Amino acid sequence: MVEARGRLRVGPRLWSGLRGRLGVRLRSALAAAAVVAVALLVAGLVVVSITRAALTSNVDAAATQRAGEVAAALTAGRDAGLRSALRSPPGEQTIVQVVGPADTVTVASAGVDGEPPLSPLRPPVGQTLREQRTLPVADQDTFRIVAVGVETPQGARTVLVGQSLRPVADSVRVLSAILLGGLPLLVLVVGAATFVFVARSLRPVEAIRRRVAGITGRDMQARVPVPAAHDEIAALAETMNDMLDRLESTVTVQRRFLADASHELRSPLATVQVGLDILASSHDLPDVSQQHVERLRTETVRLGRLVGDLLLLARVDEHGLAPRRDDVDLDDLAYAERDRLAAEHPRLRLQLTIKPVRVQGDPHHLGRALRNLVDNAARYARTTVTIRVWADPTAAYVEVDDDGPGIPAADRGRIFDRFVRLDDSRSRTDGGTGLGLPIAREIIAVHGGAVTVIDSDSGAVLRIRLPNAPVGRRSA
């Protein structure tokens, strides 16, 4: 019983899998073809049955008419009329017998002369009986037999008339062949026409899908096209446009709030930082107060960096970056970061493997992207930070390597999301905001490149890949 139940579940699962693989157009075409095939089969069976019945009725009528002619000749006692009634026209397969008492055949047509009676039917005088029988005297053909009871001068007689059903069978066979031959062609035509019509009907849906696929969080002004026809697809497009209007309004308010708040915070932060600098330069503060002032200065610098990052991201989301396209020497940027890192982190050992590489881009933005990667490496490095710059015929590369704990494979895509910091870096004393790597990714993406995490035996390796300019320069 369990096995049977398991088998029963395969059907719905298989159908669900097929529906998932087949598109709407193909499913509609197959459904239409299946419905038309079933309808045509039923209609064909009905047509064949009606045709067979009509032809059989015609055969019965012809046999009844012949039996009436023979009966009239017997009743009138006209031998000439009887001989004429026994003769069949050319092409007509009709046999006639007149059966007397004791089932003796008194008169018969040429094809069954000397043969026993065609049928056991013996109707009373004035009545007619019919049956269908296969006769061995006619090569096992099937005949419709009409039996008529007749009163003759010699007594009661039975007129048996057999009309062959071979023409009926031949006609039904030809009709069935025509229907069966035309069925696949008609089903194919219906399926193809349904496929084409559904494809044309789904063109507005595909246009809507393409437009929605191109809408991003940065540019939400695009709207989906509304078809001219006032149908369900047009209602769907209008509903989606209304939804996009609401989303655009919400995102615009959020971006404006973030940009305004970040901009307004810069002035009070600058004032606080100047005040703390003045306090730090004062020699009248005790040592404990001096330590608190230094801690506040560090936090103020961190907060100022966070505000600056938020303001940059707000501008990127609202307007996007518009970098200049100048010649930028990546080796110069790497040397500048080496000098800055040596001054800010004297405990770290710096290693450089630099070749002269020039690209097209904005030196300020590219410098900021490299600085964010270097600061990230310095935050996690135990003793060493390595910077490598090189190029191949297709691209320029900058790698920043540290000998820290590394980045787990599951987090390598997540670290480029905003405000994401790994568990080991969530201390507020490390200076991380979770925005440095996302900003670097945005900058490099605008320049046509990418920032990725490279597999490493120890520590973390972040690689910048940029389109390569054909000109290189040796840096002093």
C-alpha positions in Angstrom: 0.0 0.0 0.0 2.9 2.3 0.8 4.5 1.7 -2.6 1.2 2.4 -4.3 0.8 5.7 -2.6 4.4 6.6 -3.5 3.6 5.9 -7.1 0.5 8.0 -7.0 2.6 11.0 -5.9 4.9 10.9 -8.9 2.2 12.1 -11.3 1.5 15.5 -9.7 5.3 16.0 -9.1 6.1 15.1 -12.7 3.4 17.4 -14.0 4.5 20.2 -11.7 8.1 19.8 -13.0 7.0 19.8 -16.6 4.9 23.0 -16.0 8.0 24.6 -14.5 10.1 23.8 -17.6 7.5 24.6 -20.3 6.7 28.3 -21.0 3.3 29.8 -21.1 3.3 29.8 -24.9 4.2 26.1 -25.2 1.8 25.0 -22.5 -1.0 27.0 -24.1 -0.2 25.5 -27.5 -0.1 21.9 -26.1 -3.3 22.5 -24.2 -5.1 23.8 -27.3 -3.8 21.0 -29.5 -4.9 18.4 -26.9 -8.4 19.9 -26.6 -8.8 20.1 -30.4 -7.5 16.5 -30.8 -10.0 15.2 -28.3 -12.8 17.3 -29.9 -12.0 16.1 -33.4 -11.8 12.5 -32.3 -15.2 12.7 -30.7 -16.6 14.6 -33.6 -15.0 12.0 -36.0 -16.6 9.1 -34.2 -20.0 10.8 -34.3 -19.6 11.6 -38.0 -18.5 8.0 -38.8 -21.4 6.6 -36.8 -24.0 8.9 -38.4 -22.6 8.1 -41.9 -22.6 4.4 -41.2 -26.2 4.6 -40.0 -27.3 6.7 -43.0 -25.7 4.4 -45.5 -27.1 1.3 -43.8 -30.5 2.9 -43.9 -30.1 3.5 -47.6 -29.2 -0.2 -48.0 -32.3 -1.2 -46.1 -34.4 1.0 -48.2 -33.0 -0.4 -51.4 -33.5 -4.0 -50.2 -37.0 -3.2 -49.0 -37.8 -1.7 -52.4 -36.5 -4.8 -54.2 -38.4 -7.1 -51.9 -41.6 -5.1 -52.7 -41.0 -5.5 -56.4 -40.5 -9.2 -56.1 -43.6 -9.5 -53.8 -45.7 -7.6 -56.3 -44.6 -9.8 -59.1 -45.4 -13.0 -57.1 -48.8 -11.7 -56.0 -49.7 -10.8 -59.6 -48.4 -14.1 -60.9 -46.3 -12.4 -63.6 -43.3 -14.5 -64.5 -41.8 -11.7 -66.7 -42.0 -9.2 -63.9 -40.5 -11.7 -61.5 -37.6 -12.4 -63.7 -37.0 -8.6 -64.1 -37.2 -8.1 -60.3 -34.6 -10.9 -59.8 -32.0 -9.2 -62.0 -29.7 -6.8 -60.3 -28.5 -3.6 -62.0 -24.8 -3.4 -62.9 -22.6 -2.6 -59.8 -25.3 -3.5 -57.3 -24.6 -6.5 -55.0 -28.2 -7.8 -54.4 -29.3 -11.4 -54.0 -33.0 -12.6 -53.9 -34.7 -15.8 -52.9 -38.3 -16.8 -52.6 -38.8 -19.5 -49.9 -41.8 -21.7 -49.9 -43.1 -24.3 -47.5 -40.5 -26.6 -45.7 -37.8 -23.9 -46.4 -37.5 -24.8 -50.0 -36.1 -22.1 -52.3 -38.5 -21.9 -55.2 -37.0 -18.9 -57.0 -33.6 -17.4 -56.7 -31.4 -14.9 -58.4 -28.4 -16.0 -60.4 -25.8 -15.6 -57.6 -27.6 -17.9 -55.1 -29.4 -20.4 -57.4 -29.4 -23.8 -55.7 -28.2 -22.4 -52.3 -30.1 -22.8 -49.0 -32.2 -20.0 -47.7 -30.2 -16.8 -46.9 -31.9 -16.3 -43.5 -34.2 -18.1 -41.0 -36.5 -15.1 -40.9 -40.1 -16.1 -41.8 -42.5 -13.2 -41.2 -46.2 -13.6 -41.5 -48.0 -12.4 -44.6 -47.9 -8.6 -44.9 -45.0 -8.1 -42.4 -41.3 -7.3 -42.9 -38.3 -8.3 -40.8 -34.7 -7.3 -41.1 -31.3 -8.6 -39.9 -27.6 -8.4 -40.7 -25.8 -11.5 -41.5 -22.5 -12.7 -43.0 -23.1 -15.0 -45.9 -20.6 -17.7 -47.0 -22.1 -17.8 -50.5 -20.8 -14.2 -51.0 -17.2 -14.5 -49.9 -18.1 -14.0 -46.2 -19.5 -10.5 -47.0 -21.9 -8.9 -44.6 -25.4 -8.4 -45.9 -28.5 -6.6 -44.8 -31.4 -9.0 -45.3 -35.0 -8.0 -45.6 -37.7 -10.7 -45.2 -41.3 -10.0 -46.4 -44.3 -12.3 -46.0 -46.3 -12.6 -49.3 -49.6 -14.3 -50.2 -49.3 -15.8 -53.7 -51.7 -17.9 -55.8 -49.6 -20.9 -54.8 -49.8 -20.0 -51.1 -47.7 -18.1 -48.6 -44.2 -17.3 -49.5 -41.2 -15.5 -48.0 -39.2 -13.1 -50.1 -35.6 -12.8 -48.9 -33.6 -9.9 -50.3 -29.9 -9.4 -49.3 -28.1 -6.2 -50.0 -24.3 -6.2 -49.5 -22.8 -3.8 -46.9 -19.4 -3.7 -48.6 -20.0 -0.2 -50.2 -21.0 1.0 -46.7 -17.8 -0.4 -45.2 -15.7 1.0 -48.1 -17.2 4.5 -47.7 -16.8 4.4 -43.9 -13.2 3.3 -44.3 -12.4 6.1 -46.7 -14.1 8.7 -44.4 -12.1 7.4 -41.4 -8.9 7.6 -43.4 -9.6 11.2 -44.3 -10.5 12.1 -40.8 -7.4 10.4 -39.3 -5.1 11.8 -41.9 -6.3 15.3 -41.5 -6.4 15.2 -37.7 -2.6 15.5 -37.0 -2.3 18.4 -39.6 -5.3 20.2 -38.1 -3.9 19.7 -34.5 -0.5 21.0 -35.6 -2.0 24.0 -37.2 -4.1 24.8 -34.1 -1.1 24.3 -31.9 1.2 26.5 -34.0 -1.5 29.2 -34.3 -2.1 29.2 -30.5 1.7 29.4 -30.0 1.9 32.4 -32.3 -1.2 34.2 -30.9 -0.1 33.6 -27.3 3.4 34.9 -28.1 1.9 38.0 -29.6 -0.4 38.4 -26.6 2.6 38.1 -24.2 4.7 40.7 -26.0 3.5 43.5 -23.6 4.4 41.2 -20.7 7.9 40.7 -22.0 8.3 44.4 -22.5 7.2 45.0 -18.9 9.6 42.3 -17.7 12.6 43.8 -19.6 11.8 47.3 -18.3 11.4 46.1 -14.7 14.7 44.1 -15.0 16.5 47.4 -15.9 15.1 49.4 -13.0 17.6 49.7 -10.2 17.7 51.4 -6.8 19.7 54.3 -8.2 17.4 55.1 -11.1 13.7 54.5 -10.3 12.3 57.0 -12.7 11.7 54.4 -15.4 8.2 53.1 -15.9 6.8 50.1 -17.6 5.0 50.5 -20.9 1.2 50.4 -20.8 -0.4 48.6 -23.8 -3.0 50.5 -25.8 -5.6 47.8 -25.3 -7.6 48.2 -22.1 -7.2 44.6 -20.9 -5.7 42.7 -17.9 -2.1 43.3 -19.0 -2.7 47.1 -19.2 -4.2 47.0 -15.7 -1.1 45.1 -14.5 1.2 47.7 -16.1 -0.7 50.6 -14.5 -0.6 48.9 -11.1 3.2 48.4 -11.4 3.7 52.0 -12.4 1.7 53.1 -9.4 3.9 50.8 -7.2 7.0 52.3 -8.7 5.7 55.8 -8.1 5.3 54.9 -4.4 8.7 53.3 -4.2 10.4 56.2 -5.9 8.8 58.7 -3.5 9.8 56.6 -0.4 13.4 56.1 -1.6 13.7 59.8 -2.6 12.6 60.9 0.9 15.0 58.5 2.5 17.9 59.6 0.3 17.2 63.3 0.9 17.0 62.7 4.7 20.3 60.8 4.7 22.0 63.5 2.5 20.6 66.4 4.6 21.4 64.8 7.9 25.0 63.9 6.8 25.5 67.4 5.5 24.1 69.1 8.6 26.3 67.0 10.9 29.5 68.1 9.2 29.5 71.6 10.7 28.9 70.6 14.4 31.4 67.8 14.1 34.0 70.2 12.7 33.2 72.5 15.6 33.6 69.7 18.2 36.8 68.5 16.6 38.3 72.0 16.7 37.3 72.3 20.4 38.9 69.0 21.2 42.1 70.0 19.3 42.2 73.2 21.4 41.8 71.2 24.6 44.4 68.7 23.5 47.0 71.4 23.0 46.3 72.9 26.4 48.9 72.1 29.1 46.6 72.8 32.0 44.7 69.6 31.8 45.6 66.6 34.1 46.7 63.4 32.5 43.4 61.7 33.0 41.5 64.5 31.3 44.1 64.5 28.5 43.4 60.8 27.9 39.7 61.4 27.7 40.2 64.2 25.2 42.4 62.0 23.0 39.7 59.3 23.1 37.0 61.8 22.2 39.2 63.1 19.3 39.5 59.6 18.0 35.8 59.0 18.2 35.2 62.4 16.5 37.4 61.5 13.6 35.6 58.1 13.3 32.3 59.9 13.3 33.4 62.4 10.8 34.6 59.6 8.5 31.2 57.9 8.9 29.3 61.1 8.1 31.5 61.6 5.0 30.9 58.0 3.8 27.2 58.4 4.3 27.1 61.6 2.4 29.1 60.0 -0.5 26.8 57.0 -0.6 23.7 59.3 -0.6 25.1 61.2 -3.6 26.0 57.9 -5.4 22.4 56.6 -4.8 20.8 59.8 -5.9 22.9 61.0 -8.8 25.6 58.3 -9.3 29.3 59.1 -9.5 30.5 61.2 -12.4 34.3 60.5 -12.3 36.7 62.4 -14.5 38.6 60.5 -17.2 42.2 61.4 -16.6 45.4 59.4 -16.8 45.9 57.9 -13.4 49.1 56.1 -12.4 48.2 53.3 -10.0 51.8 52.9 -8.9 51.7 56.5 -7.6 48.6 55.9 -5.7 50.2 52.8 -4.1 53.3 54.7 -3.1 51.1 57.4 -1.5 49.2 54.8 0.5 52.5 53.3 1.6 53.7 56.6 3.0 50.3 57.3 4.7 50.1 53.8 6.2 53.7 54.0 7.5 52.8 57.3 9.3 49.5 56.1 10.8 50.5 52.5 11.6 54.3 52.4 12.4 53.9 48.9 13.9 53.0 47.3 10.6 55.6 46.1 8.1 54.9 47.2 4.5 55.8 45.2 1.4 55.4 46.6 -2.1 55.6 44.8 -5.4 54.8 47.6 -7.9 55.0 47.9 -11.6 54.2 51.1 -13.5 50.5 51.0 -14.6 48.4 53.7 -16.0 44.6 53.6 -16.4 41.9 56.1 -17.3 39.8 57.4 -14.4 39.3 59.8 -11.5 42.5 60.0 -9.4 40.5 61.2 -6.3 38.0 58.4 -6.4 40.5 55.7 -7.3 42.7 56.9 -4.5 39.8 56.7 -2.1 39.0 53.1 -3.2 42.6 52.0 -2.7 42.8 53.8 0.7 39.6 52.0 1.9 41.2 48.6 1.0 44.5 49.5 2.7 42.7 50.7 5.8 40.7 47.4 5.9 43.9 45.4 5.6 45.7 47.5 8.3 42.7 46.9 10.7 43.1 43.1 10.5 46.8 42.6 9.8 48.9 41.1 12.5 52.3 42.3 11.3 52.4 42.8 7.5 50.4 44.5 4.7 51.4 43.9 1.1 50.4 46.0 -1.9 50.9 44.7 -5.4 50.3 46.6 -8.7 50.7 45.0 -12.2 48.9 44.7 -15.5 48.4 42.3 -18.3 47.3 43.1 -21.9 43.6 43.3 -20.9 43.4 44.7 -17.4 45.3 46.5 -14.6 45.3 44.9 -11.1 45.9 46.2 -7.5 46.0 43.7 -4.7 46.1 44.5 -1.0 47.1 41.6 1.2 47.2 41.2 5.0 48.3 38.4 7.3 45.2 38.6 9.5 42.5 36.0 10.2 41.2 36.0 6.6 37.7 36.1 5.3 35.5 33.0 5.4 34.2 31.9 2.0 30.6 32.3 3.2 31.2 36.0 3.9 33.2 37.0 0.8 30.1 38.4 -0.9 28.6 39.8 2.2 31.5 42.1 3.1 30.7 44.4 0.2 27.2 45.1 1.6 26.7 48.3 3.6 27.2 48.3 7.3 28.3 44.7 7.3 31.2 43.9 9.7 32.3 40.4 10.5 32.0 39.1 14.0 35.7 39.6 14.9 35.5 43.3 13.9 32.4 44.5 15.7 34.4 46.3 18.4 33.8 50.0 18.4 37.5 50.6 19.0 38.7 49.3 15.7 37.4 52.3 13.7 35.4 50.3 11.2 32.1 51.6 9.9 31.2 48.8 7.4 31.1 51.3 4.5 34.7 51.3 3.3 34.5 48.2 1.1 31.0 49.1 -0.3 32.3 52.5 -1.3 35.4 51.0 -2.9 33.1 48.6 -4.9 30.9 51.5 -6.1 33.9 53.5 -7.2 35.6 50.6 -9.1 32.3 49.6 -10.7 31.8 53.1 -12.1 35.3 52.8 -13.6 34.2 49.5 -15.3 36.1 47.3 -12.9 35.4 45.0 -10.0 36.7 44.3 -6.5 36.9 40.6 -5.5 38.2 38.5 -2.7 41.0 36.1 -3.8 41.7 32.7 -2.2 44.7 32.9 0.0 46.5 30.5 2.4 46.6 33.1 5.1 45.0 36.5 5.6 42.8 38.2 3.1 43.6 39.3 -0.4 41.4 42.0 -2.0 41.9 42.6 -5.7 40.9 45.6 -7.8 40.6 44.9 -11.6 40.4 47.9 -13.9 40.3 48.2 -17.7 43.9 48.7 -18.8 45.1 51.8 -20.6 47.7 51.1 -23.3 50.3 53.5 -21.9 52.5 52.6 -18.9 54.9 54.9 -17.0 57.8 54.3 -14.7 57.2 56.1 -11.4 60.0 57.7 -9.5 
